[in-house]
């Protein structure tokens, strides 16, 4: 009798594995779409800021509009945000999973993987709750260097110092790993 129960349990688990894989693939696709939408909305606002007032105006966009964009994109159970190993806004501090993923991204980039291709999806258990986690790297583009580069204009430095005491998000070069978009959804 025990053997039959064991076989039935094993068969049930084997049949459910494709469903888990399918669910994970569906969640990964949904997360990638949400990441792209968040990134595009943020990029549009930043470009508007740059075009209408230069880097100082773009800093204001990041400070005021980026959190609102993240909140607007956090729907249907998703929590959407950005994080980095070198923070500008302390509210975006990475949790343990995000910090480990950022370190993994740096290692993968060091081995030659393109920063714009770095992503990770995983189902984890947090406080007894299964959660789907997703991160997509944000590489530093030339436009980003106006506010995140090695040589900043004095007015940019002054605005950053005023809005972000303790800012660490400087001294990047083109193609460096700036941080990552991070998404989570409780299952």
Secondary structure, DSSP 4 states (H G I P E B T S, - for coil): -HHHHHHHHHHHHHHHHHHHHHHHHHHHHHHHHHHHHHHHHHHHHHHHHHHHHHHHHHHHHHHHHHHHHHHHH--TTEEEEEE-SS-SSGGG---HHHHHHHHHHHHHHHTT--GGG-EEEEEEEETTEEEEEEEEEEEPPGGGHHHHSSS--HHHHHHHHHH-TT-------TT-EEEEEEEEEE-
